Amino acid sequence: MFGGDRRSRDAIVAALAFGVLHAVPVSAADSLAICASGAGPRAPVPVPKDLEADVARTFGLPIDLARQLAFVRCAGDRLLACSVGANLNCGKADTRRSLPGAREYCRANPDADNIPMVATGHATIYAWRCVGRSAVATKAVVAVDPHGYDVGNWKEVGR
């Protein structure tokens, strides 16, 4: 989900820190204060129990789905949430212009107009095509925030 050992470790540390900060029930407003103080998680963590209803409302989901599929993180003083879906990535966006899966796809499918996400991964920000047997990242189709996340997948909680 988060990719790479360092990112996974950072996400676990952030989750533990957020859990300690939320040892007593808090409101979304309290969580916003935690984000504003700089003490909240900067990497995605599972939604704390006390924020499940707020996150569920943000996405129009039942609470049990928010509990299973959503993550939160702080971006500056804003509390953001992401809900995993079929093609939705809550981890950092992949901005690489060279992908092993895309290369392999083009070797097997020279001059293909489109490289499917099964080959590129769902985190890439580019549309891909094959020029001969070479994979080429064409235009960026996903906007990335200053922290490296897909802006289209993250919503401010309570807005």
N, C-alpha and C positions, 0 to 999 in steps of 0.2 A: 504494500500500500504506500509506504513512504519511500521505498527504494534506498538501497545502500545501508550498510551497517551503521555508519555514523548518524544518518538521518533517523533511523529506527531508534537508536540509543537516545538521541536528542528528544525524540517524541515521547519516549518512555519517561525520561527525566522530567520533561515538561508536564506530563500527565501526573506524575507523582507530586510535583510541586503544586500543581493546580488542586489536586486532591487534598493536600495539606492545607492550602489556603481556604478550602471549602469544608473544613472539618465541622463547621456549624452551618446550618442552612442559610443561604443568602438569596437575595433577589437578583434579577437581571441588572437592576441599578447598582447593586453592590459589586457585581461582576464587572460592570463598566468602570467603576471606581478602581477595581483591581487592575484593569487594563490601563487606565489613566496613570496609575502609580508605577507602571512598568513591571509589576510583579506577576502579571498573568502570562499564560503560555504563548509563545511566539510561533511554535510549531503546533499542528493539529493534535488535539487530544480528544478522547471520547467525551461526550456531553456529560457534565456532572448531573447527578440526579435532580438537584434543585433547579436546574435550567432546562430540563427536558420539555416542560410545557411551553416555555418561551420559544425554544428552538422549533418545536412541533408547529406552533402558531406561525412562525416565520416562513415555514415551507408548506403550511396547510397539510401537515401529515398527522396521522394518529401518533400519540405519545410513544407507543411501543416501537413504531418504525423509526422515530427520531432517536430512541434509545439504541437501536440496533445499527442504524445507518449513518448517523450524523457525527460531526466533529466540530469543535470550536477552537478558536485561536484569537489572540489579540493582534490588531494591526494599529499601532499607535494607541490611541485611547478608545478605539472601537472594538466591540466584541463581535466577531464574525462567526458564521456557521456555514457548514457545507454538508450536504446530504449526498451520499454515494448513490449513483444510479448506473444504468446500463453503460453509459459512456462518460460518466462524470468522475473526474479525478479530484480528490481532496488533497493530494500530496502536491509537491512542487511541480510546476510545469517543466516539461523537457524542452529545452531550447537548443539542443544539439542539432547541427546541420548534417550530421553523419550518424546513421543508425544501422547497427548490424542487421536487424530484421529487414529493413528496407533494402539494404545491399543484397541480401540473400533473395528477396522477392524479385528484384530486377534481374538477377542472374538467371532465374527460372522464367521470368516474364518480360523479356526485353521490350522496350518501347511502350510499356503499359501506361495509359493516361492517368491512372490513379493507383496509389499503393494503399491497400486497406489497413485499417487500424490494427487488425490482427497481426500485421507485420511491423507497423511503426510503433504500436503501443498507444494507449489512450491519452497519454500525458503530453504528446508532442503538440507544439503550437503551430506547426506548418502543415500545409497541404503538400503531398508528395507525388512525384511521378517518375517514370523511368525514361532516361534518355539512353537508348541502347541498353546496355547492361548496368548502367550507373544510376543510382538513386539520387534524385535532385529535390531539395526542399524548395518549394516555390514560395508563394506568399504566406505570410503569417495569417492564420485564421482565428487565433486566440490572443486576447490581450492579457498581459501579465502585469501584476501589481509590483510595486517596488521590492516586495519580499519574495517574489518568484512564484506566486500562485495565480492560477487562472481566475481573473476577476469575475467571469461569468458564473463560476461555480460557488462563490462565496457571497453571502448576504449578511447585512448588519442585523443582529438580533434585535427584535422589537420594532423594526421599521417596515 
